Amino acid sequence: MLVLAGTPIGDPTDAPPRLAVELARADVVAAEDTRRLRRLTRDLDVRITGRVVSYFEGNEAARTPELVEELVAGARVLLVTDAGMPSVSDPGYRLVAGAVERGVRVTAVPGPSAVLTALAVSGLPVDRFCFEGFPPRRPGERLARLRESAGETRTMVFFEAPHRLAATLTAMAEVYGPDREAAVCRELTKTWEEVLRGTLAELAARAGEGVRGEITIVVRGADPSSAAPPEPAELARRVAALEAGGTRRKEAIAEVAKAAGRPKREVFDAVVAAKKDGHNGDERGETGR
């Protein structure tokens, strides 16, 4: 059995009671950071009797087959990350997929989540929301990704590193509008917990002064009544941006259509038209020479 265990995002007393039980009984504990795991076991006053292995971004692909084989052989493998639920912007997806493919049972110990905690305290609508993970690090890719969600009407939740917060909020203000409401949640459940609420422009200005700690950003979605449908050229550009990032065209069209609230056929036609226009432009250029 594969057990995904949620760990505290700050305050160790937030650990679910089952976490200590699972740590003690696991045959293998796969941890994103074994040093943090040792601190956690001290806080919970629990002794691990199984084997402890590291499982992080750098070795996730290579270690997954090994752990899957142990699962198939009957081992109980517990997966923990530094904070929150495995697989949510943390290692875990590959292992879950491998276990499911081999018919291994997968269960979870529910625990704290920075996504839900930030959403709950943000003061923004919570009836419908989406998690966008970490925005791309490069400015151009970041803008392209944000533009894909420009028409998103659900509340959006992002993770971000503190040293990129100001740049990301500035980009959000550019794409979503400077007056869009948002909240920056810092060090949730920890001693220096802080929730800053305001417009994207205001929050970007405050972030320029410098910030530390774990960051979660919550952004109000677009107003459905004022969100004009994107032009065909913009739909095609969004598809092209996804393709440039490695997404297959069919999946890119489906993703853009869903985000924009437009039929897939309309997005497909926009892509075809853009390609045709570009080709004709090339022909005209060659004729001119």
N, C-alpha and C positions, 0 to 999 in steps of 0.2 A: 504494500500500500504506500502511496505517496501522500504525505500530509503537508499542506501548505499552511504555515503558521504566521499569523499576524503578530508583529512585535510593536512595542511602544514607540510612538513618534517623538517622545520627549520624556514624560513622566513615567518611570518604570512601574509605578503602582497601577498604571492603566493596563498592564499585561493581563490577558484573559487567564482565568485559573487553569484552563486546560493546557496552556502553554507549558507550564512546569511539568505536568504529567507527561506530555508528549516528548519533551526534552529528555526526561529520565528513561523512557521506554524505547526510544528509537534505536534501531540497529546502526543507522548512519544519520548523522546530522550534517547537512550541506549548508554552509553559512557563507554569506557574501563577504563577511569580515570576521575571521576567527577571534580577533582581539575583542571586537565588540560583543561577540558571543560570550566570551569569558566574563566580561563585565555584566552582561545580562544574567548569566547563571549565578553570579555572586549576588546580584540584586534580588533574584528570586529564591536564593538559597537552595539551589537544585544541583545535583551531581549527574553529569552525563556519563553513562556507562558504555554507550556505543562509540563508533569511530567518527571522528570529526574531520571533514574535508572542506576545503575552500571551494566556493562556487560563485564566481563573479564574472563580470563582463569579459575579462581577458581570457578566461579558460572555460567559459560556459559551453561553447560549441564542442570543444574537445572532451570535456568531462561528462557531458550528457549521455553519450552511449554507454559509458562505464556504469553510471548510476541506473540507467534503464535496465541493464543486464542484472544488476543487483536486485532491482525491483521484481523482475521476472523470476529470479531465483527464490523470491519469497521474503526479501528484506523489507523492513519498515523504514522508509526514508523520510526524514523530516527536513523541509526546506525553510530556512529563515533568511531574511535580508536585513539590512542595517536598521530599517524602520518601516513600519506599515506592512502591507500585503505583498508577498512575492508576486511577480509578473506585472505589477502595476508600475511601469517605468523602472522596474528592477528585474534582475535575473529570475527566470522561472518558466517563461513561455515554452522554450525549447524542451524542457524536462516534462512539462505537462503534456505537450503534444506527443513526445516520444512514448510516454507512459500510456496515453490513450490509444495510440497506434498499436501497442503491444497488448492491449486488453487489461492493463493494470488499473486497479481502482484508485481514484484520486479524490481526496476529501480535503477539508480545510478547517483550521481553527480561526474563526473570525476574530478580527482584532482592530486596533485603531487604524484610521485612514486619514492622511492629510487632506485628500481630496474632499471627503465628506465633512471633515471637521471645518475646513476653510469655507466650504459652501454654506454650512449651517450658521457660522458666525458672521458671514459677509454682509448680511442685510439685503442681499439681492434675491431675486426670485429663485425658488428651489424646486418648483413643480416640474420643470423640464431642464435638463442640463447635459453637457457633454464634456468629456475629459480630453484635453488636447496634448497632454504630456509636456515635454520640453520643446520649445521652439528651436529651429535650427540655429547653430552658432554664427554662421556667416550672414552678414547683413542682407545680401541679396536673396539668399534662400529663405531667410526669416520673413522678409517682406512678401515673398511669393506665397509662403505658407499662410501668413495672416490674411492675404487677399483672398485665398480660397475660402476663408470662413467669414468674409465681410458681410454676407447676407444671413449668417447664422442667427436665428431668433432665440435659440436656447441660451441660458447662462453658460459661459465657458470657464473651465478651470485649467490653469497652466501651472507647471513647475518651472522654476528658473533659478539659475545660480546668482548669488548676490552681486558679483562683479559685472553681470550682464543685465541686471534689472533695469537700470536707467535706459539703456539702449533699447531694450524690448518694450518698455512702456512708451518710449518716444515713437517707436515704430507702430505700436498699437494705436496711439493717438493719431498718427498719420493715416492709418488704414480705416480704423473704426470711427474716427472723429474725436477731437479733443474733449468734447463734452460728455462722452460715453462714461457712465458710472462704473466704478471698479473698486476692488478692495485688494490690498497687499497684506497678506498674512505672514508674519515672521515668527519663527521659533514657537510654533504652536505647542501648547501644553508644557512648555519649558518655563524657566524662571523669568526670562525676559520676553515673554510672549507679547506681541504687539499686532494690532489690526488697524491699518490705515485705510480710511474710506474717503472717496472723493472722485473727481473726474480723472480721466487718464492724463490730461495735461497737468493737473495739480500733483498727481502721484509721481509723474515723470520728473517734475521739478524737485520734489522732495527726495527722490531716489538719487538725484545728481549729487546730493550731499554725502553719499556713501551709506552703505547698509551692510550688515553682517547677518549670518545665520541662514537657516533653511527657509526658503521662500515659496509661497503658493499664491498665485494671482487668480482672482475671480473677476470676470468681466460680464456685465449685463449684455444680453443678446440684442440684436438689432430690433427696432420697432417694426413689427410686421406691416403696419399701415403705411410706413414711410419708406420701407425698403423696396426700391425700384428693381425690377428684374434685370439682371446683367445683360448687356448687349452681347450679340453673338460673338463678336471679336474678343470680348472679355472671357466668355465661356471657353473659347478655343485657347486663349492664353493660359487659363488655369489648367486645362488639360495638358498643354505643352509643358507647364511648370512641373506637373506631377510626373510626366514622362521623363523629363530631364533628371528627376530624382530616382528613376529606376522603376516606376510603376508602369505596368503594361497598359496599352491604350484602352482596352476594353474596361479594365478596372478603373482607370483614370476617368473615363467618361461617366461611369456609374457613380463614382465618388463626387465628381463635380455636379452632376445632376441632382444628387441627393442633397448636397450642401446648398445649392442654389434654389432648390424646390422646383426644378424644371424637368420635363420629360427627357429621358435618355436620348430619344430620337432627335430632339431639338439640339442637344449638345453635340450629338454625332454630326448632324447637318452643319453645325457651326464649324466643327473641326474640318469637315470636307471643304466647306466654302473657304476657310482660311488657307487651307493647303492649295486649293485651286488658284486663289488670288495671288499667293506667293509664287506659284509656278508661272502664272501669266506674267507677273512682274519680272521674273528672270528672263522670260522669252523676249519681253519688250526691251530689257537691258541689252540682251545679245544682239537684237535687231539694230538698236541704236549704234552699237559699235560697228 
